[in-house]
Amino acid sequence: MQSVALGLLVFARSGHQAGWTTLVIAAGFLPIGLLSPVGGAMADRFDRRRWLLVTTLGEMVVATLLTVLVATGHDQPGLVVIVAFFGGAAGAVGFPAYQAMLPDMVPKEDLLGAMSLSSAQFNLGRVVGPAAAGLTLIHSDYTLTFAVNAASFAAVVIALTLVRLPRPAPVAGNEGMYRRIADGARVAWTEPGCRSAIILIAVVALLASPFIALVTVMAAALHHGHPDTGGTALLVTAQGVGAVIGAMVLPSLAEQVGRRRMVRGALFLLPLLLINYGLSPNLWWSVVTFLLVGAGYIAVLAGLNTVVQLRAPAASRGRVLGFYMMALGIVYPIGAVLQGQIANRVGVRAVTIGGAVALLAVLALLAAFRPHLLGALGDAEELLPTEELP
């Protein structure tokens, strides 16, 4: 609900500027890039469940502040962007703990299934949320939309109190934060699968992921250049439905063809789906193509994330995941802002197609000249000697 409302709010308050729409989305993601290594270090040092409880309560406080600002009329685009940044900061320092908890809950052979279920439940919010946002925004009631979001964090807190995890292993030594982050960076770079996943998620974040921030702009383009609440909600919902379907199919597909082939196939399929989406002539065809984009995108995200989960040492898992999220969190906002500015000049369709073509070209070059990057995406025991990084 908040994602839809934030995009529409700043698009309306800024006089229909695509740059502001992508900026507010980028503000929520940028802290992931800046603070995820810190969150990863905290996740490896403290009880992950308790740390996630603390950061979730922080997100609730920021969401409440946003509600108050909108209710009192202090919702200028610049101020909204700042608040979105602090909300992203609270989530950024907690998300590595959330990710690192999964391997503590399920055996290794079920990890991709657990990641898919995690992605599915997250994306169910992208199905229900836009529909609910559409109802609350019929009369542009942004306050109610943000208030519901603030209250929803209580459900997360209750869920976390019910989770039981193995007792965390004691942390040896008293290394400072900088030393722990540096050790995590070393592990992330020297482990072949983790390094490949981090590099590839950065490429995808720059060239493909900005389609998420441009949903509102695409809906407006399909509505003769005017803001379209219903169109935005339909597109976001379609992406969520596609992601849920993709997440449900993913474990079976990986079992049949292997995790490595599945991830590599998803990487090459995603830009083709985005090109089809960018060429869509009307809203309803865009909804269909966006559903497919949602399935392809979740296959890439869940697949690369699972590589990191499986390949990172347990004691460093939070920090390695922190660097993975840093790559996504820094590069995605940069790509979103750049593509938003370009879209102001050449149109959202052209920039979406251009980014997809560029991603396809980069992947083809990697396959031809750096095949070890794609070959390292399987389990460690699946790697052939020729696929190991030097």
NUVEXKOL-548367 format. One record per residue (C-alpha): residue number from 0; x, y, z; residue in one letter. Coordinates in Angstrom, 3 decimals. Example, Ala and Ser with C-alpha at 12.3 -4.5 7.8 and 13.67 -1.06 7.14 Angstrom:
NUVEXKOL-548367
+-----+----------+----------+----------+---------+
| num |       c1 |       c2 |       c3 | residuo |
+-----+----------+----------+----------+---------+
|   0 |   12.300 |   -4.500 |    7.800 |       a |
|   1 |   13.670 |   -1.060 |    7.140 |       s |
+-----+----------+----------+----------+---------+
//
This chain:
NUVEXKOL-548367
+-----+----------+----------+----------+---------+
| num |       c1 |       c2 |       c3 | residuo |
+-----+----------+----------+----------+---------+
|   0 |    0.000 |    0.000 |    0.000 |       m |
|   1 |    2.740 |    2.433 |    0.921 |       q |
|   2 |    4.730 |    1.767 |   -2.265 |       s |
|   3 |    1.746 |    2.626 |   -4.443 |       v |
|   4 |    0.762 |    5.643 |   -2.352 |       a |
|   5 |    4.283 |    7.099 |   -2.133 |       l |
|   6 |    4.751 |    7.001 |   -5.890 |       g |
|   7 |    1.367 |    8.589 |   -6.546 |       l |
|   8 |    1.785 |   11.193 |   -3.794 |       l |
|   9 |    5.096 |   12.607 |   -5.000 |       v |
|  10 |    4.025 |   12.310 |   -8.655 |       f |
|  11 |    0.995 |   14.484 |   -7.886 |       a |
|  12 |    2.764 |   16.934 |   -5.539 |       r |
|  13 |    5.692 |   17.467 |   -7.929 |       s |
|  14 |    3.589 |   18.367 |  -10.959 |       g |
|  15 |    3.848 |   14.923 |  -12.578 |       h |
|  16 |    7.656 |   14.659 |  -12.637 |       q |
|  17 |    8.982 |   11.118 |  -13.194 |       a |
|  18 |   12.247 |   12.103 |  -11.487 |       g |
|  19 |   10.528 |   12.638 |   -8.121 |       w |
|  20 |    8.725 |    9.309 |   -8.407 |       t |
|  21 |   11.946 |    7.389 |   -8.900 |       t |
|  22 |   13.724 |    9.505 |   -6.265 |       l |
|  23 |   11.308 |    8.540 |   -3.478 |       v |
|  24 |   11.635 |    4.856 |   -4.386 |       i |
|  25 |   15.413 |    5.226 |   -4.515 |       a |
|  26 |   15.411 |    6.929 |   -1.104 |       a |
|  27 |   13.787 |    3.867 |    0.429 |       g |
|  28 |   16.344 |    1.542 |   -1.170 |       f |
|  29 |   19.566 |    3.533 |   -0.860 |       l |
|  30 |   19.994 |    2.757 |    2.877 |       p |
|  31 |   20.086 |   -0.926 |    1.949 |       i |
|  32 |   23.255 |   -0.204 |    0.055 |       g |
|  33 |   24.733 |    2.047 |    2.711 |       l |
|  34 |   23.807 |    0.136 |    5.867 |       l |
|  35 |   23.359 |   -3.531 |    4.936 |       s |
|  36 |   27.001 |   -4.381 |    5.842 |       p |
|  37 |   26.362 |   -2.886 |    9.289 |       v |
|  38 |   23.144 |   -4.882 |    9.591 |       g |
|  39 |   25.005 |   -8.005 |    8.504 |       g |
|  40 |   27.661 |   -7.506 |   11.168 |       a |
|  41 |   24.948 |   -7.049 |   13.793 |       m |
|  42 |   23.144 |  -10.177 |   12.548 |       a |
|  43 |   26.312 |  -12.246 |   12.994 |       d |
|  44 |   27.032 |  -10.881 |   16.464 |       r |
|  45 |   23.630 |  -10.724 |   18.210 |       f |
|  46 |   20.535 |  -12.890 |   18.435 |       d |
|  47 |   19.057 |  -12.450 |   14.953 |       r |
|  48 |   15.426 |  -12.708 |   16.014 |       r |
|  49 |   15.755 |  -10.072 |   18.738 |       r |
|  50 |   17.699 |   -7.746 |   16.462 |       w |
|  51 |   14.972 |   -8.038 |   13.825 |       l |
|  52 |   12.349 |   -7.201 |   16.455 |       l |
|  53 |   14.192 |   -3.989 |   17.328 |       v |
|  54 |   14.548 |   -2.861 |   13.722 |       t |
|  55 |   10.913 |   -3.681 |   12.933 |       t |
|  56 |    9.783 |   -1.433 |   15.765 |       l |
|  57 |   12.001 |    1.277 |   14.268 |       g |
|  58 |   10.242 |    0.886 |   10.921 |       e |
|  59 |    6.892 |    1.222 |   12.669 |       m |
|  60 |    7.945 |    4.534 |   14.236 |       v |
|  61 |    9.037 |    5.956 |   10.862 |       v |
|  62 |    5.836 |    4.782 |    9.156 |       a |
|  63 |    3.821 |    6.513 |   11.873 |       t |
|  64 |    5.781 |    9.736 |   11.310 |       l |
|  65 |    4.953 |    9.603 |    7.591 |       l |
|  66 |    1.277 |    9.223 |    8.458 |       t |
|  67 |    1.383 |   12.285 |   10.698 |       v |
|  68 |    3.153 |   14.411 |    8.074 |       l |
|  69 |    0.568 |   13.581 |    5.416 |       v |
|  70 |   -2.345 |   14.091 |    7.831 |       a |
|  71 |   -1.076 |   17.553 |    8.787 |       t |
|  72 |   -0.367 |   18.644 |    5.210 |       g |
|  73 |    3.426 |   18.638 |    5.529 |       h |
|  74 |    3.847 |   16.227 |    2.621 |       d |
|  75 |    6.144 |   18.186 |    0.327 |       q |
|  76 |    8.050 |   15.808 |   -2.002 |       p |
|  77 |   11.439 |   16.630 |   -0.485 |       g |
|  78 |   10.281 |   15.896 |    3.066 |       l |
|  79 |    8.563 |   12.688 |    1.998 |       v |
|  80 |   11.790 |   11.542 |    0.354 |       v |
|  81 |   13.733 |   12.169 |    3.582 |       i |
|  82 |   11.253 |   10.173 |    5.673 |       v |
|  83 |   11.314 |    7.349 |    3.128 |       a |
|  84 |   15.103 |    7.297 |    3.513 |       f |
|  85 |   14.917 |    6.816 |    7.290 |       f |
|  86 |   12.302 |    4.093 |    6.881 |       g |
|  87 |   14.634 |    2.344 |    4.491 |       g |
|  88 |   17.486 |    2.747 |    7.001 |       a |
|  89 |   15.545 |    0.926 |    9.715 |       a |
|  90 |   14.760 |   -1.907 |    7.327 |       g |
|  91 |   18.301 |   -2.044 |    5.962 |       a |
|  92 |   19.950 |   -2.850 |    9.291 |       v |
|  93 |   17.366 |   -5.564 |    9.988 |       g |
|  94 |   17.021 |   -7.284 |    6.635 |       f |
|  95 |   20.320 |   -9.249 |    6.748 |       p |
|  96 |   19.114 |  -10.838 |   10.007 |       a |
|  97 |   15.831 |  -11.765 |    8.338 |       y |
|  98 |   17.703 |  -13.370 |    5.442 |       q |
|  99 |   20.286 |  -15.109 |    7.615 |       a |
| 100 |   17.564 |  -16.717 |    9.770 |       m |
| 101 |   16.248 |  -18.914 |    6.947 |       l |
| 102 |   19.063 |  -21.511 |    6.867 |       p |
| 103 |   18.579 |  -21.900 |   10.644 |       d |
| 104 |   14.995 |  -23.027 |   10.034 |       m |
| 105 |   15.240 |  -25.556 |    7.197 |       v |
| 106 |   17.739 |  -28.154 |    5.915 |       p |
| 107 |   19.969 |  -27.288 |    2.980 |       k |
| 108 |   17.968 |  -29.213 |    0.383 |       e |
| 109 |   14.850 |  -27.193 |    1.245 |       d |
| 110 |   16.500 |  -23.773 |    1.265 |       l |
| 111 |   15.420 |  -22.754 |   -2.244 |       l |
| 112 |   11.869 |  -23.770 |   -1.354 |       g |
| 113 |   12.085 |  -21.689 |    1.818 |       a |
| 114 |   13.441 |  -18.728 |   -0.151 |       m |
| 115 |   10.595 |  -19.142 |   -2.652 |       s |
| 116 |    7.999 |  -19.219 |    0.120 |       l |
| 117 |    9.596 |  -16.147 |    1.660 |       s |
| 118 |    9.421 |  -14.385 |   -1.700 |       s |
| 119 |    5.837 |  -15.556 |   -2.200 |       a |
| 120 |    4.585 |  -14.217 |    1.130 |       q |
| 121 |    6.393 |  -10.931 |    0.525 |       f |
| 122 |    4.875 |  -10.609 |   -2.944 |       n |
| 123 |    1.401 |  -11.508 |   -1.735 |       l |
| 124 |    1.574 |   -8.051 |   -0.236 |       g |
| 125 |    2.100 |   -6.751 |   -3.771 |       r |
| 126 |   -1.172 |   -8.458 |   -4.721 |       v |
| 127 |   -3.327 |   -7.456 |   -1.759 |       v |
| 128 |   -1.626 |   -4.124 |   -1.046 |       g |
| 129 |   -2.321 |   -2.321 |   -4.341 |       p |
| 130 |   -5.942 |   -3.461 |   -4.275 |       a |
| 131 |   -6.303 |   -2.114 |   -0.738 |       a |
| 132 |   -4.456 |    1.062 |   -1.734 |       a |
| 133 |   -6.859 |    1.502 |   -4.630 |       g |
| 134 |   -9.769 |    1.462 |   -2.184 |       l |
| 135 |   -8.212 |    3.924 |    0.252 |       t |
| 136 |   -7.000 |    6.218 |   -2.534 |       l |
| 137 |  -10.339 |    6.546 |   -4.354 |       i |
| 138 |  -10.689 |    9.933 |   -2.688 |       h |
| 139 |   -6.903 |   10.498 |   -2.432 |       s |
| 140 |   -6.920 |    9.499 |    1.250 |       d |
| 141 |   -3.168 |    9.073 |    1.612 |       y |
| 142 |   -3.393 |    9.369 |    5.404 |       t |
| 143 |   -5.460 |    6.200 |    5.768 |       l |
| 144 |   -3.139 |    4.301 |    3.444 |       t |
| 145 |   -0.031 |    5.208 |    5.432 |       f |
| 146 |   -1.794 |    4.593 |    8.748 |       a |
| 147 |   -2.692 |    1.037 |    7.746 |       v |
| 148 |    0.939 |    0.452 |    6.784 |       n |
| 149 |    2.153 |    1.701 |   10.164 |       a |
| 150 |   -0.274 |   -0.598 |   11.993 |       a |
| 151 |    0.739 |   -3.591 |    9.883 |       s |
| 152 |    4.163 |   -3.773 |   11.537 |       f |
| 153 |    2.422 |   -5.096 |   14.655 |       a |
| 154 |    1.726 |   -8.333 |   12.752 |       a |
| 155 |    5.452 |   -8.706 |   12.054 |       v |
| 156 |    6.289 |   -8.185 |   15.717 |       v |
| 157 |    3.764 |  -10.852 |   16.770 |       i |
| 158 |    5.124 |  -13.303 |   14.193 |       a |
| 159 |    8.683 |  -12.800 |   15.409 |       l |
| 160 |    7.712 |  -13.498 |   19.009 |       t |
| 161 |    6.441 |  -16.927 |   17.864 |       l |
| 162 |    9.619 |  -17.904 |   15.978 |       v |
| 163 |   12.021 |  -20.264 |   17.734 |       r |
| 164 |   15.605 |  -20.533 |   16.495 |       l |
| 165 |   18.643 |  -22.520 |   17.639 |       p |
| 166 |   20.646 |  -20.716 |   20.271 |       r |
| 167 |   23.243 |  -18.545 |   18.486 |       p |
| 168 |   26.836 |  -19.684 |   18.769 |       a |
| 169 |   29.007 |  -17.478 |   20.992 |       p |
| 170 |   31.060 |  -14.944 |   19.076 |       v |
| 171 |   34.784 |  -15.312 |   19.587 |       a |
| 172 |   36.883 |  -12.238 |   20.159 |       g |
| 173 |   35.958 |   -8.595 |   20.528 |       n |
| 174 |   36.578 |   -7.317 |   17.024 |       e |
| 175 |   35.232 |   -3.882 |   16.281 |       g |
| 176 |   32.527 |   -3.182 |   13.748 |       m |
| 177 |   34.984 |   -2.157 |   11.031 |       y |
| 178 |   37.045 |   -5.351 |   11.438 |       r |
| 179 |   33.967 |   -7.568 |   11.307 |       r |
| 180 |   32.669 |   -5.827 |    8.187 |       i |
| 181 |   36.105 |   -6.134 |    6.550 |       a |
| 182 |   36.217 |   -9.863 |    7.328 |       d |
| 183 |   32.761 |  -10.241 |    5.783 |       g |
| 184 |   33.912 |   -8.424 |    2.647 |       a |
| 185 |   36.894 |  -10.751 |    2.366 |       r |
| 186 |   34.681 |  -13.839 |    2.592 |       v |
| 187 |   32.198 |  -12.406 |    0.087 |       a |
| 188 |   34.957 |  -11.715 |   -2.453 |       w |
| 189 |   36.973 |  -14.916 |   -2.066 |       t |
| 190 |   34.014 |  -17.342 |   -2.240 |       e |
| 191 |   33.318 |  -17.872 |   -6.005 |       p |
| 192 |   29.545 |  -18.298 |   -5.827 |       g |
| 193 |   29.011 |  -15.345 |   -3.498 |       c |
| 194 |   31.230 |  -13.124 |   -5.639 |       r |
| 195 |   29.355 |  -14.058 |   -8.826 |       s |
| 196 |   25.950 |  -13.503 |   -7.215 |       a |
| 197 |   26.977 |  -10.065 |   -5.920 |       i |
| 198 |   28.356 |   -8.957 |   -9.293 |       i |
| 199 |   25.306 |  -10.197 |  -11.180 |       l |
| 200 |   22.759 |   -8.655 |   -8.824 |       i |
| 201 |   24.534 |   -5.311 |   -9.271 |       a |
| 202 |   24.251 |   -5.586 |  -13.061 |       v |
| 203 |   20.563 |   -6.534 |  -12.852 |       v |
| 204 |   19.894 |   -3.727 |  -10.350 |       a |
| 205 |   21.373 |   -1.101 |  -12.659 |       l |
| 206 |   19.819 |   -2.159 |  -15.953 |       l |
| 207 |   16.601 |   -4.076 |  -15.151 |       a |
| 208 |   15.359 |   -3.347 |  -11.626 |       s |
| 209 |   14.393 |    0.322 |  -12.286 |       p |
| 210 |   11.234 |   -0.942 |  -13.980 |       f |
| 211 |    9.813 |   -1.178 |  -10.438 |       i |
| 212 |   10.311 |    2.530 |   -9.727 |       a |
| 213 |    8.851 |    3.453 |  -13.130 |       l |
| 214 |    5.532 |    1.608 |  -12.726 |       v |
| 215 |    3.631 |    4.814 |  -11.949 |       t |
| 216 |    5.199 |    6.534 |  -14.963 |       v |
| 217 |    4.379 |    3.608 |  -17.255 |       m |
| 218 |    0.751 |    3.629 |  -16.086 |       a |
| 219 |    0.593 |    7.366 |  -16.832 |       a |
| 220 |    2.092 |    6.832 |  -20.300 |       a |
| 221 |   -0.607 |    4.270 |  -21.017 |       l |
| 222 |   -3.199 |    6.810 |  -19.771 |       h |
| 223 |   -2.225 |    9.594 |  -22.180 |       h |
| 224 |    0.357 |   11.066 |  -19.787 |       g |
| 225 |   -1.992 |   11.586 |  -16.820 |       h |
| 226 |   -1.648 |    9.935 |  -13.367 |       p |
| 227 |   -3.605 |    6.680 |  -13.240 |       d |
| 228 |   -4.214 |    5.243 |   -9.768 |       t |
| 229 |   -6.107 |    2.254 |  -11.108 |       g |
| 230 |   -3.503 |    1.483 |  -13.753 |       g |
| 231 |   -0.670 |    1.692 |  -11.234 |       t |
| 232 |   -2.494 |   -0.651 |   -8.864 |       a |
| 233 |   -3.204 |   -3.122 |  -11.671 |       l |
| 234 |    0.424 |   -3.215 |  -12.788 |       l |
| 235 |    1.835 |   -3.590 |   -9.284 |       v |
| 236 |   -0.715 |   -6.309 |   -8.547 |       t |
| 237 |    0.180 |   -8.113 |  -11.784 |       a |
| 238 |    3.851 |   -8.079 |  -10.842 |       q |
| 239 |    2.985 |   -9.467 |   -7.410 |       g |
| 240 |    0.812 |  -12.242 |   -8.867 |       v |
| 241 |    3.576 |  -13.157 |  -11.293 |       g |
| 242 |    6.134 |  -13.199 |   -8.478 |       a |
| 243 |    3.959 |  -15.481 |   -6.346 |       v |
| 244 |    3.399 |  -17.872 |   -9.250 |       i |
| 245 |    7.097 |  -17.811 |  -10.085 |       g |
| 246 |    8.060 |  -18.447 |   -6.471 |       a |
| 247 |    5.744 |  -21.463 |   -6.294 |       m |
| 248 |    7.115 |  -22.966 |   -9.520 |       v |
| 249 |   10.763 |  -22.225 |   -8.787 |       l |
| 250 |   11.656 |  -25.151 |   -6.445 |       p |
| 251 |   10.216 |  -27.785 |   -8.811 |       s |
| 252 |   11.925 |  -26.184 |  -11.793 |       l |
| 253 |   15.273 |  -26.091 |  -10.003 |       a |
| 254 |   14.873 |  -29.742 |   -9.004 |       e |
| 255 |   14.298 |  -30.724 |  -12.625 |       q |
| 256 |   17.018 |  -28.689 |  -14.342 |       v |
| 257 |   19.348 |  -27.872 |  -11.444 |       g |
| 258 |   19.736 |  -24.627 |   -9.515 |       r |
| 259 |   22.607 |  -23.380 |  -11.652 |       r |
| 260 |   20.763 |  -23.808 |  -14.953 |       r |
| 261 |   17.616 |  -22.319 |  -13.485 |       m |
| 262 |   19.393 |  -19.149 |  -12.335 |       v |
| 263 |   21.285 |  -18.741 |  -15.603 |       r |
| 264 |   18.095 |  -19.249 |  -17.627 |       g |
| 265 |   16.212 |  -16.696 |  -15.518 |       a |
| 266 |   18.978 |  -14.130 |  -16.031 |       l |
| 267 |   18.701 |  -14.364 |  -19.825 |       f |
| 268 |   14.887 |  -14.585 |  -19.825 |       l |
| 269 |   14.294 |  -11.457 |  -17.716 |       l |
| 270 |   15.483 |   -8.866 |  -20.299 |       p |
| 271 |   13.387 |  -10.544 |  -23.008 |       l |
| 272 |   10.309 |  -10.234 |  -20.801 |       l |
| 273 |   11.095 |   -6.576 |  -20.096 |       l |
| 274 |   11.384 |   -5.812 |  -23.815 |       i |
| 275 |    7.942 |   -7.340 |  -24.361 |       n |
| 276 |    6.583 |   -5.241 |  -21.473 |       y |
| 277 |    8.089 |   -2.061 |  -22.907 |       g |
| 278 |    6.476 |   -2.756 |  -26.286 |       l |
| 279 |    2.988 |   -3.332 |  -24.841 |       s |
| 280 |    0.441 |   -1.175 |  -26.740 |       p |
| 281 |   -2.164 |   -0.815 |  -23.977 |       n |
| 282 |   -2.784 |   -1.253 |  -20.261 |       l |
| 283 |   -4.278 |   -4.733 |  -20.403 |       w |
| 284 |   -1.462 |   -6.150 |  -22.502 |       w |
| 285 |    0.968 |   -4.446 |  -20.108 |       s |
| 286 |   -0.723 |   -6.227 |  -17.199 |       v |
| 287 |   -0.202 |   -9.616 |  -18.870 |       v |
| 288 |    3.426 |   -8.939 |  -19.769 |       t |
| 289 |    4.128 |   -7.440 |  -16.339 |       f |
| 290 |    2.846 |  -10.608 |  -14.700 |       l |
| 291 |    5.508 |  -12.526 |  -16.644 |       l |
| 292 |    8.132 |   -9.941 |  -15.681 |       v |
| 293 |    7.213 |  -10.486 |  -12.023 |       g |
| 294 |    7.776 |  -14.233 |  -12.361 |       a |
| 295 |   11.088 |  -13.784 |  -14.148 |       g |
| 296 |   12.357 |  -11.153 |  -11.738 |       y |
| 297 |   11.603 |  -13.221 |   -8.640 |       i |
| 298 |   13.407 |  -16.183 |  -10.222 |       a |
| 299 |   16.529 |  -14.029 |  -10.576 |       v |
| 300 |   16.337 |  -12.562 |   -7.070 |       l |
| 301 |   15.512 |  -15.811 |   -5.265 |       a |
| 302 |   18.033 |  -17.764 |   -7.324 |       g |
| 303 |   20.970 |  -15.430 |   -6.699 |       l |
| 304 |   20.032 |  -15.022 |   -3.036 |       n |
| 305 |   19.938 |  -18.778 |   -2.574 |       t |
| 306 |   23.440 |  -19.040 |   -4.049 |       v |
| 307 |   24.688 |  -16.681 |   -1.336 |       v |
| 308 |   22.750 |  -18.500 |    1.400 |       q |
| 309 |   24.215 |  -21.855 |    0.398 |       l |
| 310 |   27.782 |  -20.780 |   -0.307 |       r |
| 311 |   28.436 |  -18.339 |    2.559 |       a |
| 312 |   29.944 |  -19.821 |    5.767 |       p |
| 313 |   27.383 |  -19.915 |    8.580 |       a |
| 314 |   29.460 |  -17.684 |   10.863 |       a |
| 315 |   29.721 |  -15.000 |    8.155 |       s |
| 316 |   26.341 |  -15.451 |    6.497 |       r |
| 317 |   24.805 |  -12.219 |    7.778 |       g |
| 318 |   27.764 |  -10.119 |    6.640 |       r |
| 319 |   27.977 |  -11.732 |    3.192 |       v |
| 320 |   24.250 |  -11.215 |    2.754 |       l |
| 321 |   24.805 |   -7.636 |    3.869 |       g |
| 322 |   27.207 |   -7.080 |    0.973 |       f |
| 323 |   24.800 |   -8.785 |   -1.433 |       y |
| 324 |   22.055 |   -6.412 |   -0.286 |       m |
| 325 |   24.508 |   -3.512 |   -0.478 |       m |
| 326 |   25.110 |   -4.231 |   -4.168 |       a |
| 327 |   21.366 |   -4.229 |   -4.785 |       l |
| 328 |   20.659 |   -1.290 |   -2.509 |       g |
| 329 |   23.300 |    1.060 |   -3.925 |       i |
| 330 |   23.048 |    0.229 |   -7.608 |       v |
| 331 |   19.255 |    0.028 |   -7.859 |       y |
| 332 |   18.630 |    3.624 |   -6.676 |       p |
| 333 |   21.333 |    4.863 |   -9.034 |       i |
| 334 |   19.731 |    2.999 |  -11.912 |       g |
| 335 |   16.253 |    4.179 |  -10.925 |       a |
| 336 |   17.242 |    7.845 |  -10.757 |       v |
| 337 |   19.201 |    7.648 |  -14.030 |       l |
| 338 |   16.409 |    5.881 |  -15.872 |       q |
| 339 |   13.847 |    8.268 |  -14.395 |       g |
| 340 |   15.750 |   11.268 |  -15.724 |       q |
| 341 |   16.219 |    9.619 |  -19.102 |       i |
| 342 |   12.518 |    8.737 |  -19.187 |       a |
| 343 |   11.697 |   12.439 |  -18.804 |       n |
| 344 |   13.444 |   12.986 |  -22.151 |       r |
| 345 |   12.947 |    9.877 |  -24.267 |       v |
| 346 |    9.919 |    8.237 |  -22.639 |       g |
| 347 |    9.478 |    5.375 |  -20.202 |       v |
| 348 |    9.015 |    2.745 |  -22.915 |       r |
| 349 |   12.337 |    3.565 |  -24.578 |       a |
| 350 |   14.301 |    3.538 |  -21.336 |       v |
| 351 |   12.773 |    0.203 |  -20.226 |       t |
| 352 |   13.594 |   -1.458 |  -23.543 |       i |
| 353 |   17.061 |    0.113 |  -23.661 |       g |
| 354 |   17.948 |   -1.137 |  -20.188 |       g |
| 355 |   16.764 |   -4.646 |  -21.059 |       a |
| 356 |   18.785 |   -4.726 |  -24.275 |       v |
| 357 |   21.865 |   -3.542 |  -22.380 |       a |
| 358 |   21.394 |   -6.291 |  -19.764 |       l |
| 359 |   21.081 |   -8.933 |  -22.463 |       l |
| 360 |   24.283 |   -7.661 |  -24.084 |       a |
| 361 |   26.211 |   -7.709 |  -20.781 |       v |
| 362 |   25.082 |  -11.263 |  -20.006 |       l |
| 363 |   26.089 |  -12.418 |  -23.490 |       a |
| 364 |   29.538 |  -10.863 |  -23.057 |       l |
| 365 |   29.963 |  -12.522 |  -19.654 |       l |
| 366 |   28.947 |  -15.895 |  -21.090 |       a |
| 367 |   31.494 |  -15.487 |  -23.883 |       a |
| 368 |   34.463 |  -13.992 |  -22.039 |       f |
| 369 |   33.875 |  -14.668 |  -18.304 |       r |
| 370 |   32.003 |  -17.999 |  -18.223 |       p |
| 371 |   33.261 |  -18.760 |  -14.709 |       h |
| 372 |   30.997 |  -16.004 |  -13.335 |       l |
| 373 |   27.898 |  -17.827 |  -14.528 |       l |
| 374 |   29.379 |  -21.254 |  -13.843 |       g |
| 375 |   29.866 |  -20.469 |  -10.139 |       a |
| 376 |   26.121 |  -20.141 |   -9.485 |       l |
| 377 |   25.625 |  -23.764 |   -8.416 |       g |
| 378 |   26.359 |  -25.478 |   -5.126 |       d |
| 379 |   30.037 |  -25.697 |   -4.219 |       a |
| 380 |   30.099 |  -29.460 |   -4.764 |       e |
| 381 |   28.533 |  -29.033 |   -8.218 |       e |
| 382 |   31.337 |  -26.848 |   -9.596 |       l |
| 383 |   33.641 |  -28.298 |  -12.194 |       l |
| 384 |   37.373 |  -27.559 |  -11.803 |       p |
| 385 |   37.296 |  -25.369 |  -14.934 |       t |
| 386 |   34.501 |  -23.262 |  -13.449 |       e |
| 387 |   36.316 |  -22.283 |  -10.281 |       e |
| 388 |   37.494 |  -18.721 |  -10.076 |       l |
| 389 |   41.274 |  -18.236 |   -9.974 |       p |
+-----+----------+----------+----------+---------+
//
